[in-house]
Amino acid sequence: MKLYHDPVTVNCRKVLAGFELMGTKYEPVKVDYFAGAHKGPEYTAINPNQQLPALVDGDFTVWESNAILQYAADKDGKAAFYPQDLRTRTDVNRWLLWESNQWFPSCYTWLVENVVKPILGAPPDKAVLDAAEAKFHQLANILDERLAKQPWLCGQNVTIADIAVAAPMHLHKYQKLPLVPHPHVRAWMERVEALPCWKKTDPVPLLGLQ
């Protein structure tokens, strides 16, 4: 399997960490995000959405980071991280969908304003952050309530749901996410950050963040 990615992006870091967690074997292919390589004709032929990452397994291509994690887990029989029990799997799928539809867009606002813009030499827009804060806290409360009851999103063990939902927060200290009112989210994120797969895929050195 070939993984087309740039390790500094949220969704690529998600897949890299998930693959490390599951022991997935793959061939990495770097696509330079900041150089716009994901919008070039070669990569567009692989993923017409012009988004990273994409997985090519022989004559089968998968885009959407959560679908890539699901595919890899099922292909390698990694049921410990993507359980086959109907209710647990549905719970994992629910969080994967929630992450892509709700959580990622919310966290991404802080990533753009406090990380991407400074990297590109532009100041953050406080008005944008202020406008996004109520929605962020609404979503973070949902996450906090779940994590008040158990150590991981879908029970007593880490799954690909934890990796997926943590990914939009992966630079939370630099994003300056307003996490103070959400103690269970903060404690869970510490558990995620202690995972070897998370440490191994840290993009901070690549981004040159202080």
SEVEXRO-476399 format. One record per residue: residue in one letter; x, y, z of N, C-alpha, C in turn; residue number from 1. Coordinates in steps of 0.05 Angstrom, whole numbers. Layout:
REM SEVEXRO-476399
rec type A, n_u X, n_v Y, n_w Z, ca_u X, ca_v Y, ca_w Z, c_u X, c_v Y, c_w Z, seq NUM
...
***
This chain:
REM SEVEXRO-476399
rec type M, n_u 17, n_v -24, n_w 0, ca_u 0, ca_v 0, ca_w 0, c_u 18, c_v 25, c_w 0, seq 1
rec type K, n_u 10, n_v 44, n_w -16, ca_u 24, ca_v 70, ca_w -17, c_u 7, c_v 91, c_w -4, seq 2
rec type L, n_u 19, n_v 106, n_w 15, ca_u 5, ca_v 128, ca_w 28, c_u 16, c_v 154, c_w 19, seq 3
rec type Y, n_u 0, n_v 169, n_w 4, ca_u 7, ca_v 196, ca_w -5, c_u 0, c_v 216, c_w 16, seq 4
rec type H, n_u 19, n_v 230, n_w 26, ca_u 14, ca_v 247, ca_w 50, c_u 35, c_v 268, c_w 53, seq 5
rec type D, n_u 29, n_v 287, n_w 71, ca_u 48, ca_v 305, ca_w 82, c_u 45, c_v 304, c_w 113, seq 6
rec type P, n_u 66, n_v 295, n_w 127, ca_u 62, ca_v 290, ca_w 156, c_u 55, c_v 313, c_w 174, seq 7
rec type V, n_u 55, n_v 338, n_w 163, ca_u 48, ca_v 361, ca_w 179, c_u 18, c_v 366, c_w 181, seq 8
rec type T, n_u 3, n_v 355, n_w 163, ca_u -26, ca_v 361, ca_w 162, c_u -42, c_v 344, c_w 182, seq 9
rec type V, n_u -65, n_v 354, n_w 190, ca_u -81, ca_v 341, ca_w 210, c_u -88, c_v 312, c_w 201, seq 10
rec type N, n_u -100, n_v 310, n_w 177, ca_u -110, ca_v 284, ca_w 169, c_u -88, c_v 264, c_w 162, seq 11
rec type C, n_u -65, n_v 275, n_w 153, ca_u -43, ca_v 257, ca_w 148, c_u -31, c_v 247, c_w 174, seq 12
rec type R, n_u -28, n_v 265, n_w 194, ca_u -19, ca_v 257, ca_w 220, c_u -37, c_v 236, c_w 232, seq 13
rec type K, n_u -63, n_v 239, n_w 228, ca_u -83, ca_v 220, ca_w 237, c_u -77, c_v 192, c_w 227, seq 14
rec type V, n_u -74, n_v 190, n_w 200, ca_u -69, ca_v 164, ca_w 188, c_u -42, c_v 153, c_w 196, seq 15
rec type L, n_u -22, n_v 170, n_w 196, ca_u 5, ca_v 160, ca_w 205, c_u 4, c_v 149, c_w 233, seq 16
rec type A, n_u -9, n_v 163, n_w 251, ca_u -10, ca_v 153, ca_w 279, c_u -28, c_v 128, c_w 280, seq 17
rec type G, n_u -49, n_v 127, n_w 265, ca_u -66, ca_v 104, ca_w 265, c_u -52, c_v 79, c_w 254, seq 18
rec type F, n_u -36, n_v 84, n_w 233, ca_u -21, ca_v 62, ca_w 222, c_u 0, c_v 52, c_w 241, seq 19
rec type E, n_u 13, n_v 70, n_w 255, ca_u 33, ca_v 62, ca_w 276, c_u 19, c_v 47, c_w 298, seq 20
rec type L, n_u -4, n_v 56, n_w 307, ca_u -19, ca_v 42, ca_w 328, c_u -25, c_v 13, c_w 320, seq 21
rec type M, n_u -34, n_v 9, n_w 295, ca_u -42, ca_v -17, ca_w 286, c_u -20, c_v -34, c_w 274, seq 22
rec type G, n_u 4, n_v -22, n_w 270, ca_u 26, ca_v -37, ca_w 258, c_u 21, c_v -41, c_w 228, seq 23
rec type T, n_u 8, n_v -23, n_w 215, ca_u 2, ca_v -25, ca_w 187, c_u 27, c_v -20, c_w 170, seq 24
rec type K, n_u 32, n_v -37, n_w 151, ca_u 55, ca_v -34, ca_w 133, c_u 47, c_v -18, c_w 109, seq 25
rec type Y, n_u 63, n_v 1, n_w 101, ca_u 57, ca_v 18, ca_w 78, c_u 82, c_v 30, c_w 67, seq 26
rec type E, n_u 80, n_v 40, n_w 42, ca_u 102, ca_v 55, ca_w 30, c_u 95, c_v 85, c_w 31, seq 27
rec type P, n_u 110, n_v 102, n_w 44, ca_u 104, ca_v 130, ca_w 46, c_u 112, c_v 145, c_w 20, seq 28
rec type V, n_u 94, n_v 162, n_w 10, ca_u 100, ca_v 179, ca_w -12, c_u 94, c_v 208, c_w -4, seq 29
rec type K, n_u 114, n_v 224, n_w -2, ca_u 111, ca_v 252, ca_w 7, c_u 99, c_v 270, c_w -15, seq 30
rec type V, n_u 78, n_v 285, n_w -7, ca_u 66, ca_v 304, ca_w -25, c_u 67, c_v 331, c_w -9, seq 31
rec type D, n_u 82, n_v 350, n_w -19, ca_u 88, ca_v 374, ca_w -4, c_u 63, c_v 393, c_w -4, seq 32
rec type Y, n_u 50, n_v 394, n_w 19, ca_u 25, ca_v 409, ca_w 22, c_u 30, c_v 439, c_w 18, seq 33
rec type F, n_u 50, n_v 450, n_w 32, ca_u 54, ca_v 479, ca_w 31, c_u 64, c_v 488, c_w 3, seq 34
rec type A, n_u 75, n_v 469, n_w -12, ca_u 83, ca_v 476, ca_w -40, c_u 60, c_v 472, c_w -59, seq 35
rec type G, n_u 37, n_v 463, n_w -50, ca_u 14, ca_v 459, ca_w -67, c_u 15, c_v 435, c_w -84, seq 36
rec type A, n_u 32, n_v 415, n_w -77, ca_u 35, ca_v 391, ca_w -94, c_u 9, c_v 375, c_w -95, seq 37
rec type H, n_u -8, n_v 378, n_w -74, ca_u -33, ca_v 363, ca_w -74, c_u -53, c_v 373, c_w -95, seq 38
rec type K, n_u -47, n_v 396, n_w -107, ca_u -65, ca_v 407, ca_w -127, c_u -54, c_v 403, c_w -156, seq 39
rec type G, n_u -31, n_v 390, n_w -157, ca_u -19, ca_v 385, ca_w -183, c_u -33, c_v 362, c_w -198, seq 40
rec type P, n_u -28, n_v 359, n_w -224, ca_u -42, ca_v 339, ca_w -240, c_u -36, c_v 310, c_w -231, seq 41
rec type E, n_u -12, n_v 305, n_w -223, ca_u -4, ca_v 278, ca_w -215, c_u -21, c_v 268, c_w -191, seq 42
rec type Y, n_u -22, n_v 285, n_w -171, ca_u -37, ca_v 277, ca_w -147, c_u -67, c_v 279, c_w -152, seq 43
rec type T, n_u -76, n_v 299, n_w -167, ca_u -105, ca_v 301, ca_w -173, c_u -116, c_v 276, c_w -187, seq 44
rec type A, n_u -99, n_v 263, n_w -202, ca_u -107, ca_v 238, ca_w -215, c_u -112, c_v 216, c_w -195, seq 45
rec type I, n_u -99, n_v 218, n_w -171, ca_u -103, ca_v 199, ca_w -150, c_u -127, c_v 207, c_w -132, seq 46
rec type N, n_u -128, n_v 232, n_w -125, ca_u -150, ca_v 242, ca_w -109, c_u -161, c_v 268, c_w -122, seq 47
rec type P, n_u -183, n_v 266, n_w -136, ca_u -195, ca_v 289, ca_w -150, c_u -204, c_v 311, c_w -131, seq 48
rec type N, n_u -206, n_v 305, n_w -105, ca_u -213, ca_v 325, ca_w -85, c_u -189, c_v 344, c_w -79, seq 49
rec type Q, n_u -165, n_v 336, n_w -87, ca_u -141, ca_v 351, ca_w -82, c_u -137, c_v 355, c_w -52, seq 50
rec type Q, n_u -142, n_v 334, n_w -37, ca_u -138, ca_v 334, ca_w -8, c_u -120, c_v 311, c_w 0, seq 51
rec type L, n_u -105, n_v 315, n_w 21, ca_u -87, ca_v 294, ca_w 32, c_u -100, c_v 282, c_w 57, seq 52
rec type P, n_u -95, n_v 256, n_w 61, ca_u -79, ca_v 237, ca_w 47, c_u -96, c_v 221, c_w 27, seq 53
rec type A, n_u -82, n_v 202, n_w 13, ca_u -96, ca_v 182, ca_w -3, c_u -80, c_v 156, c_w -1, seq 54
rec type L, n_u -94, n_v 134, n_w -3, ca_u -81, ca_v 108, ca_w -1, c_u -86, c_v 93, c_w -27, seq 55
rec type V, n_u -65, n_v 82, n_w -38, ca_u -67, ca_v 66, ca_w -62, c_u -58, c_v 38, c_w -56, seq 56
rec type D, n_u -76, n_v 19, n_w -59, ca_u -71, ca_v -9, ca_w -53, c_u -76, c_v -25, c_w -79, seq 57
rec type G, n_u -55, n_v -28, n_w -95, ca_u -58, ca_v -41, ca_w -121, c_u -75, c_v -24, c_w -139, seq 58
rec type D, n_u -98, n_v -35, n_w -148, ca_u -115, ca_v -20, ca_w -165, c_u -138, c_v -7, c_w -150, seq 59
rec type F, n_u -136, n_v -6, n_w -124, ca_u -157, ca_v 6, ca_w -107, c_u -146, c_v 31, c_w -93, seq 60
rec type T, n_u -160, n_v 53, n_w -96, ca_u -152, ca_v 79, ca_w -84, c_u -173, c_v 87, c_w -63, seq 61
rec type V, n_u -163, n_v 96, n_w -40, ca_u -181, ca_v 105, ca_w -19, c_u -173, c_v 133, c_w -11, seq 62
rec type W, n_u -191, n_v 152, n_w -11, ca_u -187, ca_v 178, ca_w 2, c_u -207, c_v 182, c_w 23, seq 63
rec type E, n_u -203, n_v 202, n_w 39, ca_u -217, ca_v 207, ca_w 65, c_u -202, c_v 192, c_w 87, seq 64
rec type S, n_u -190, n_v 207, n_w 105, ca_u -172, ca_v 195, ca_w 125, c_u -185, c_v 174, c_w 142, seq 65
rec type N, n_u -210, n_v 178, n_w 150, ca_u -223, ca_v 159, ca_w 167, c_u -229, c_v 133, c_w 152, seq 66
rec type A, n_u -236, n_v 135, n_w 127, ca_u -240, ca_v 112, ca_w 110, c_u -214, c_v 96, c_w 107, seq 67
rec type I, n_u -192, n_v 110, n_w 105, ca_u -166, ca_v 97, ca_w 103, c_u -160, c_v 81, c_w 128, seq 68
rec type L, n_u -166, n_v 92, n_w 151, ca_u -162, ca_v 78, ca_w 176, c_u -180, c_v 53, c_w 178, seq 69
rec type Q, n_u -205, n_v 56, n_w 170, ca_u -223, ca_v 33, ca_w 170, c_u -214, c_v 11, c_w 151, seq 70
rec type Y, n_u -206, n_v 19, n_w 128, ca_u -197, ca_v 0, ca_w 108, c_u -172, c_v -16, c_w 118, seq 71
rec type A, n_u -152, n_v -1, n_w 128, ca_u -128, ca_v -14, ca_w 137, c_u -133, c_v -32, c_w 161, seq 72
rec type A, n_u -151, n_v -24, n_w 179, ca_u -157, ca_v -41, ca_w 202, c_u -171, c_v -66, c_w 194, seq 73
rec type D, n_u -190, n_v -65, n_w 175, ca_u -203, ca_v -89, ca_w 166, c_u -185, c_v -106, c_w 149, seq 74
rec type K, n_u -169, n_v -94, n_w 132, ca_u -152, ca_v -110, ca_w 115, c_u -132, c_v -127, c_w 131, seq 75
rec type D, n_u -121, n_v -115, n_w 153, ca_u -102, ca_v -129, ca_w 169, c_u -114, c_v -144, c_w 193, seq 76
rec type G, n_u -140, n_v -143, n_w 195, ca_u -153, ca_v -158, ca_w 217, c_u -147, c_v -146, c_w 245, seq 77
rec type K, n_u -145, n_v -119, n_w 246, ca_u -139, ca_v -105, ca_w 271, c_u -164, c_v -99, c_w 287, seq 78
rec type A, n_u -179, n_v -119, n_w 294, ca_u -204, ca_v -115, ca_w 308, c_u -201, c_v -103, c_w 336, seq 79
rec type A, n_u -177, n_v -105, n_w 347, ca_u -173, ca_v -92, ca_w 373, c_u -176, c_v -62, c_w 371, seq 80
rec type F, n_u -170, n_v -50, n_w 348, ca_u -171, ca_v -21, ca_w 344, c_u -196, c_v -12, c_w 329, seq 81
rec type Y, n_u -209, n_v -31, n_w 316, ca_u -234, ca_v -26, ca_w 302, c_u -252, c_v -50, c_w 306, seq 82
rec type P, n_u -264, n_v -51, n_w 330, ca_u -278, ca_v -75, ca_w 339, c_u -301, c_v -83, c_w 320, seq 83
rec type Q, n_u -307, n_v -109, n_w 318, ca_u -327, ca_v -119, ca_w 300, c_u -354, c_v -122, c_w 314, seq 84
rec type D, n_u -355, n_v -121, n_w 340, ca_u -380, ca_v -121, ca_w 354, c_u -397, c_v -99, c_w 344, seq 85
rec type L, n_u -422, n_v -105, n_w 337, ca_u -439, ca_v -85, ca_w 323, c_u -441, c_v -58, c_w 337, seq 86
rec type R, n_u -447, n_v -59, n_w 363, ca_u -451, ca_v -34, ca_w 377, c_u -425, c_v -18, c_w 380, seq 87
rec type T, n_u -404, n_v -32, n_w 386, ca_u -378, ca_v -18, ca_w 390, c_u -369, c_v -7, c_w 363, seq 88
rec type R, n_u -372, n_v -22, n_w 342, ca_u -364, ca_v -12, ca_w 315, c_u -381, c_v 12, c_w 307, seq 89
rec type T, n_u -406, n_v 10, n_w 313, ca_u -424, ca_v 33, ca_w 306, c_u -416, c_v 58, c_w 322, seq 90
rec type D, n_u -408, n_v 53, n_w 347, ca_u -399, ca_v 75, ca_w 364, c_u -373, c_v 88, c_w 352, seq 91
rec type V, n_u -354, n_v 71, n_w 344, ca_u -330, ca_v 81, ca_w 331, c_u -337, c_v 97, c_w 306, seq 92
rec type N, n_u -355, n_v 85, n_w 289, ca_u -363, ca_v 99, ca_w 265, c_u -376, c_v 125, c_w 270, seq 93
rec type R, n_u -392, n_v 126, n_w 291, ca_u -406, ca_v 151, ca_w 299, c_u -386, c_v 173, c_w 305, seq 94
rec type W, n_u -365, n_v 166, n_w 320, ca_u -344, ca_v 186, ca_w 327, c_u -328, c_v 194, c_w 303, seq 95
rec type L, n_u -323, n_v 175, n_w 285, ca_u -308, ca_v 182, ca_w 261, c_u -324, c_v 202, c_w 244, seq 96
rec type L, n_u -350, n_v 198, n_w 241, ca_u -367, ca_v 216, ca_w 226, c_u -369, c_v 243, c_w 240, seq 97
rec type W, n_u -371, n_v 243, n_w 267, ca_u -373, ca_v 268, ca_w 282, c_u -347, c_v 284, c_w 279, seq 98
rec type E, n_u -325, n_v 270, n_w 280, ca_u -299, ca_v 284, ca_w 277, c_u -298, c_v 298, c_w 250, seq 99
rec type S, n_u -305, n_v 285, n_w 228, ca_u -302, ca_v 297, ca_w 202, c_u -323, c_v 319, c_w 197, seq 100
rec type N, n_u -347, n_v 316, n_w 208, ca_u -368, ca_v 335, ca_w 203, c_u -370, c_v 358, c_w 222, seq 101
rec type Q, n_u -362, n_v 354, n_w 247, ca_u -366, ca_v 374, ca_w 268, c_u -339, c_v 383, c_w 281, seq 102
rec type W, n_u -324, n_v 364, n_w 291, ca_u -301, ca_v 370, ca_w 307, c_u -278, c_v 382, c_w 291, seq 103
rec type F, n_u -272, n_v 369, n_w 269, ca_u -250, ca_v 379, ca_w 252, c_u -254, c_v 408, c_w 244, seq 104
rec type P, n_u -278, n_v 415, n_w 232, ca_u -281, ca_v 443, ca_w 224, c_u -278, c_v 463, c_w 247, seq 105
rec type S, n_u -288, n_v 455, n_w 271, ca_u -286, ca_v 473, ca_w 294, c_u -257, c_v 477, c_w 303, seq 106
rec type C, n_u -242, n_v 455, n_w 307, ca_u -214, ca_v 457, ca_w 315, c_u -197, c_v 470, c_w 294, seq 107
rec type Y, n_u -204, n_v 467, n_w 269, ca_u -189, ca_v 477, ca_w 247, c_u -187, c_v 508, c_w 247, seq 108
rec type T, n_u -208, n_v 520, n_w 257, ca_u -208, ca_v 549, ca_w 259, c_u -184, c_v 559, c_w 275, seq 109
rec type W, n_u -178, n_v 546, n_w 298, ca_u -155, ca_v 553, ca_w 315, c_u -129, c_v 546, c_w 302, seq 110
rec type L, n_u -129, n_v 524, n_w 287, ca_u -105, ca_v 516, ca_w 273, c_u -97, c_v 536, c_w 252, seq 111
rec type V, n_u -117, n_v 545, n_w 237, ca_u -111, ca_v 565, ca_w 216, c_u -102, c_v 591, c_w 228, seq 112
rec type E, n_u -117, n_v 601, n_w 247, ca_u -111, ca_v 628, ca_w 258, c_u -85, c_v 629, c_w 274, seq 113
rec type N, n_u -80, n_v 608, n_w 290, ca_u -57, ca_v 610, ca_w 308, c_u -32, c_v 594, c_w 300, seq 114
rec type V, n_u -35, n_v 578, n_w 279, ca_u -12, ca_v 562, ca_w 270, c_u -6, c_v 568, c_w 240, seq 115
rec type V, n_u -25, n_v 564, n_w 223, ca_u -20, ca_v 566, ca_w 194, c_u -15, c_v 595, c_w 186, seq 116
rec type K, n_u -31, n_v 614, n_w 196, ca_u -27, ca_v 642, ca_w 189, c_u 0, c_v 652, c_w 198, seq 117
rec type P, n_u 9, n_v 647, n_w 223, ca_u 35, ca_v 656, ca_w 231, c_u 58, c_v 643, c_w 215, seq 118
rec type I, n_u 54, n_v 618, n_w 207, ca_u 75, ca_v 605, ca_w 190, c_u 77, c_v 620, c_w 164, seq 119
rec type L, n_u 54, n_v 629, n_w 153, ca_u 54, ca_v 643, ca_w 128, c_u 59, c_v 673, c_w 130, seq 120
rec type G, n_u 63, n_v 682, n_w 155, ca_u 70, ca_v 710, ca_w 160, c_u 46, c_v 728, c_w 163, seq 121
rec type A, n_u 23, n_v 717, n_w 169, ca_u -1, ca_v 733, ca_w 173, c_u -10, c_v 732, c_w 202, seq 122
rec type P, n_u -23, n_v 753, n_w 212, ca_u -32, ca_v 753, ca_w 240, c_u -59, c_v 738, c_w 243, seq 123
rec type P, n_u -64, n_v 726, n_w 266, ca_u -90, ca_v 714, ca_w 271, c_u -112, c_v 735, c_w 273, seq 124
rec type D, n_u -136, n_v 727, n_w 267, ca_u -159, ca_v 745, ca_w 267, c_u -176, c_v 738, c_w 292, seq 125
rec type K, n_u -174, n_v 755, n_w 313, ca_u -188, ca_v 749, ca_w 338, c_u -218, c_v 748, c_w 334, seq 126
rec type A, n_u -229, n_v 763, n_w 316, ca_u -257, ca_v 763, ca_w 312, c_u -267, c_v 736, c_w 302, seq 127
rec type V, n_u -251, n_v 723, n_w 285, ca_u -258, ca_v 697, ca_w 275, c_u -258, c_v 676, c_w 298, seq 128
rec type L, n_u -238, n_v 678, n_w 316, ca_u -237, ca_v 660, ca_w 339, c_u -260, c_v 665, c_w 358, seq 129
rec type D, n_u -266, n_v 690, n_w 363, ca_u -288, ca_v 696, ca_w 381, c_u -314, c_v 685, c_w 370, seq 130
rec type A, n_u -318, n_v 687, n_w 344, ca_u -343, ca_v 678, ca_w 332, c_u -346, c_v 648, c_w 333, seq 131
rec type A, n_u -323, n_v 634, n_w 334, ca_u -323, ca_v 605, ca_w 334, c_u -324, c_v 592, c_w 361, seq 132
rec type E, n_u -320, n_v 608, n_w 382, ca_u -316, ca_v 596, ca_w 409, c_u -340, c_v 582, c_w 420, seq 133
rec type A, n_u -364, n_v 593, n_w 417, ca_u -388, ca_v 580, ca_w 428, c_u -392, c_v 552, c_w 416, seq 134
rec type K, n_u -389, n_v 550, n_w 390, ca_u -392, ca_v 524, ca_w 377, c_u -371, c_v 504, c_w 387, seq 135
rec type F, n_u -346, n_v 514, n_w 390, ca_u -325, ca_v 496, ca_w 400, c_u -332, c_v 485, c_w 428, seq 136
rec type H, n_u -341, n_v 502, n_w 446, ca_u -348, ca_v 493, ca_w 473, c_u -372, c_v 474, c_w 473, seq 137
rec type Q, n_u -391, n_v 478, n_w 455, ca_u -413, ca_v 460, ca_w 453, c_u -404, c_v 432, c_w 445, seq 138
rec type L, n_u -386, n_v 430, n_w 426, ca_u -375, ca_v 405, ca_w 417, c_u -357, c_v 392, c_w 438, seq 139
rec type A, n_u -340, n_v 409, n_w 449, ca_u -321, ca_v 399, ca_w 470, c_u -336, c_v 388, c_w 494, seq 140
rec type N, n_u -359, n_v 399, n_w 500, ca_u -376, ca_v 389, ca_w 522, c_u -386, c_v 361, c_w 516, seq 141
rec type I, n_u -393, n_v 356, n_w 491, ca_u -402, ca_v 329, ca_w 483, c_u -379, c_v 309, c_w 488, seq 142
rec type L, n_u -355, n_v 316, n_w 479, ca_u -332, ca_v 299, ca_w 483, c_u -325, c_v 296, c_w 512, seq 143
rec type D, n_u -327, n_v 317, n_w 528, ca_u -320, ca_v 317, ca_w 556, c_u -339, c_v 298, c_w 571, seq 144
rec type E, n_u -365, n_v 299, n_w 564, ca_u -384, ca_v 282, ca_w 578, c_u -379, c_v 253, c_w 573, seq 145
rec type R, n_u -372, n_v 246, n_w 548, ca_u -365, ca_v 218, ca_w 543, c_u -340, c_v 209, c_w 558, seq 146
rec type L, n_u -320, n_v 226, n_w 558, ca_u -295, ca_v 218, ca_w 571, c_u -295, c_v 220, c_w 601, seq 147
rec type A, n_u -316, n_v 231, n_w 612, ca_u -320, ca_v 230, ca_w 641, c_u -327, c_v 202, c_w 651, seq 148
rec type K, n_u -336, n_v 185, n_w 632, ca_u -346, ca_v 159, ca_w 640, c_u -326, c_v 137, c_w 634, seq 149
rec type Q, n_u -306, n_v 142, n_w 618, ca_u -288, ca_v 120, ca_w 610, c_u -262, c_v 132, c_w 599, seq 150
rec type P, n_u -240, n_v 117, n_w 599, ca_u -214, ca_v 129, ca_w 591, c_u -211, c_v 134, c_w 562, seq 151
rec type W, n_u -225, n_v 119, n_w 545, ca_u -223, ca_v 122, ca_w 516, c_u -251, c_v 126, c_w 505, seq 152
rec type L, n_u -253, n_v 136, n_w 481, ca_u -279, ca_v 144, ca_w 470, c_u -299, c_v 121, c_w 469, seq 153
rec type C, n_u -290, n_v 97, n_w 462, ca_u -308, ca_v 75, ca_w 458, c_u -304, c_v 53, c_w 478, seq 154
rec type G, n_u -294, n_v 60, n_w 502, ca_u -292, ca_v 39, ca_w 523, c_u -266, c_v 41, c_w 538, seq 155
rec type Q, n_u -256, n_v 17, n_w 545, ca_u -232, ca_v 15, ca_w 562, c_u -207, c_v 14, c_w 545, seq 156
rec type N, n_u -209, n_v 12, n_w 519, ca_u -185, ca_v 9, ca_w 502, c_u -185, c_v 30, c_w 480, seq 157
rec type V, n_u -161, n_v 37, n_w 472, ca_u -158, ca_v 57, ca_w 450, c_u -167, c_v 44, c_w 424, seq 158
rec type T, n_u -180, n_v 60, n_w 407, ca_u -188, ca_v 52, ca_w 380, c_u -181, c_v 73, c_w 360, seq 159
rec type I, n_u -187, n_v 68, n_w 335, ca_u -181, ca_v 88, ca_w 315, c_u -199, c_v 113, c_w 319, seq 160
rec type A, n_u -220, n_v 111, n_w 334, ca_u -237, ca_v 135, ca_w 340, c_u -221, c_v 155, c_w 357, seq 161
rec type D, n_u -205, n_v 145, n_w 376, ca_u -189, ca_v 163, ca_w 392, c_u -168, c_v 178, c_w 375, seq 162
rec type I, n_u -155, n_v 163, n_w 357, ca_u -135, ca_v 176, ca_w 340, c_u -148, c_v 197, c_w 322, seq 163
rec type A, n_u -172, n_v 190, n_w 311, ca_u -185, ca_v 208, ca_w 292, c_u -195, c_v 234, c_w 307, seq 164
rec type V, n_u -206, n_v 231, n_w 330, ca_u -217, ca_v 254, ca_w 344, c_u -195, c_v 271, c_w 356, seq 165
rec type A, n_u -173, n_v 258, n_w 363, ca_u -150, ca_v 274, ca_w 374, c_u -136, c_v 289, c_w 352, seq 166
rec type A, n_u -137, n_v 280, n_w 328, ca_u -121, ca_v 292, ca_w 306, c_u -126, c_v 322, c_w 302, seq 167
rec type P, n_u -151, n_v 331, n_w 302, ca_u -155, ca_v 360, ca_w 298, c_u -144, c_v 377, c_w 321, seq 168
rec type M, n_u -137, n_v 364, n_w 343, ca_u -126, ca_v 378, ca_w 367, c_u -96, c_v 373, c_w 368, seq 169
rec type H, n_u -84, n_v 362, n_w 348, ca_u -56, ca_v 351, ca_w 351, c_u -36, c_v 373, c_w 357, seq 170
rec type L, n_u -42, n_v 398, n_w 351, ca_u -24, ca_v 420, ca_w 358, c_u -38, c_v 439, c_w 378, seq 171
rec type H, n_u -53, n_v 427, n_w 396, ca_u -71, ca_v 444, ca_w 413, c_u -57, c_v 466, c_w 429, seq 172
rec type K, n_u -32, n_v 460, n_w 437, ca_u -17, ca_v 481, ca_w 452, c_u -11, c_v 505, c_w 434, seq 173
rec type Y, n_u -5, n_v 499, n_w 409, ca_u 1, ca_v 520, ca_w 389, c_u -25, c_v 532, c_w 377, seq 174
rec type Q, n_u -45, n_v 515, n_w 375, ca_u -71, ca_v 525, ca_w 366, c_u -84, c_v 543, c_w 386, seq 175
rec type K, n_u -76, n_v 540, n_w 412, ca_u -88, ca_v 555, ca_w 434, c_u -118, c_v 549, c_w 437, seq 176
rec type L, n_u -124, n_v 523, n_w 435, ca_u -151, ca_v 514, ca_w 438, c_u -160, c_v 520, c_w 467, seq 177
rec type P, n_u -185, n_v 530, n_w 470, ca_u -195, ca_v 538, ca_w 497, c_u -205, c_v 513, c_w 512, seq 178
rec type L, n_u -186, n_v 497, n_w 522, ca_u -193, ca_v 471, ca_w 534, c_u -196, c_v 472, c_w 565, seq 179
rec type V, n_u -191, n_v 495, n_w 577, ca_u -192, ca_v 497, ca_w 606, c_u -218, c_v 487, c_w 618, seq 180
rec type P, n_u -242, n_v 493, n_w 606, ca_u -267, ca_v 484, ca_w 618, c_u -273, c_v 454, c_w 613, seq 181
rec type H, n_u -255, n_v 440, n_w 600, ca_u -261, ca_v 412, ca_w 592, c_u -239, c_v 393, c_w 603, seq 182
rec type P, n_u -240, n_v 388, n_w 630, ca_u -219, ca_v 372, ca_w 642, c_u -216, c_v 344, c_w 632, seq 183
rec type H, n_u -238, n_v 331, n_w 625, ca_u -236, ca_v 303, ca_w 616, c_u -224, c_v 302, c_w 588, seq 184
rec type V, n_u -229, n_v 322, n_w 571, ca_u -216, ca_v 323, ca_w 545, c_u -186, c_v 326, c_w 549, seq 185
rec type R, n_u -179, n_v 344, n_w 567, ca_u -150, ca_v 349, ca_w 572, c_u -136, c_v 323, c_w 582, seq 186
rec type A, n_u -149, n_v 309, n_w 600, ca_u -137, ca_v 285, ca_w 611, c_u -135, c_v 263, c_w 590, seq 187
rec type W, n_u -156, n_v 261, n_w 573, ca_u -155, ca_v 242, ca_w 551, c_u -133, c_v 248, c_w 531, seq 188
rec type M, n_u -130, n_v 274, n_w 525, ca_u -110, ca_v 282, ca_w 506, c_u -82, c_v 275, c_w 517, seq 189
rec type E, n_u -78, n_v 277, n_w 543, ca_u -53, ca_v 269, ca_w 555, c_u -48, c_v 239, c_w 551, seq 190
rec type R, n_u -69, n_v 223, n_w 553, ca_u -66, ca_v 194, ca_w 548, c_u -59, c_v 189, c_w 519, seq 191
rec type V, n_u -72, n_v 204, n_w 501, ca_u -66, ca_v 200, ca_w 472, c_u -36, c_v 208, c_w 467, seq 192
rec type E, n_u -28, n_v 230, n_w 479, ca_u -1, ca_v 240, ca_w 474, c_u 21, c_v 222, c_w 486, seq 193
rec type A, n_u 13, n_v 204, n_w 504, ca_u 31, ca_v 185, ca_w 516, c_u 34, c_v 160, c_w 499, seq 194
rec type L, n_u 17, n_v 157, n_w 479, ca_u 19, ca_v 133, ca_w 462, c_u 44, c_v 135, c_w 444, seq 195
rec type P, n_u 59, n_v 113, n_w 441, ca_u 82, ca_v 113, ca_w 424, c_u 76, c_v 122, c_w 395, seq 196
rec type C, n_u 53, n_v 114, n_w 385, ca_u 46, ca_v 121, ca_w 357, c_u 43, c_v 151, c_w 354, seq 197
rec type W, n_u 34, n_v 164, n_w 376, ca_u 30, ca_v 193, ca_w 375, c_u 56, c_v 208, c_w 377, seq 198
rec type K, n_u 73, n_v 198, n_w 394, ca_u 100, ca_v 210, ca_w 397, c_u 116, c_v 208, c_w 372, seq 199
rec type K, n_u 114, n_v 185, n_w 359, ca_u 130, ca_v 180, ca_w 335, c_u 122, c_v 197, c_w 311, seq 200
rec type T, n_u 97, n_v 206, n_w 311, ca_u 87, ca_v 222, ca_w 288, c_u 84, c_v 251, c_w 294, seq 201
rec type D, n_u 98, n_v 261, n_w 314, ca_u 96, ca_v 289, ca_w 322, c_u 107, c_v 307, c_w 300, seq 202
rec type P, n_u 90, n_v 326, n_w 289, ca_u 98, ca_v 343, ca_w 268, c_u 112, c_v 369, c_w 277, seq 203
rec type V, n_u 113, n_v 374, n_w 303, ca_u 124, ca_v 399, ca_w 313, c_u 152, c_v 404, c_w 302, seq 204
rec type P, n_u 171, n_v 385, n_w 303, ca_u 198, ca_v 391, ca_w 292, c_u 197, c_v 398, c_w 263, seq 205
rec type L, n_u 179, n_v 385, n_w 247, ca_u 178, ca_v 390, ca_w 219, c_u 167, c_v 418, c_w 213, seq 206
rec type L, n_u 150, n_v 428, n_w 231, ca_u 138, ca_v 455, ca_w 227, c_u 156, c_v 477, c_w 238, seq 207
rec type G, n_u 176, n_v 469, n_w 254, ca_u 194, ca_v 489, ca_w 266, c_u 181, c_v 506, c_w 287, seq 208
rec type L, n_u 161, n_v 495, n_w 301, ca_u 147, ca_v 510, ca_w 322, c_u 164, c_v 510, c_w 347, seq 209
rec type Q, n_u 162, n_v 531, n_w 362, ca_u 177, ca_v 534, ca_w 387, c_u 159, c_v 527, c_w 411, seq 210
***
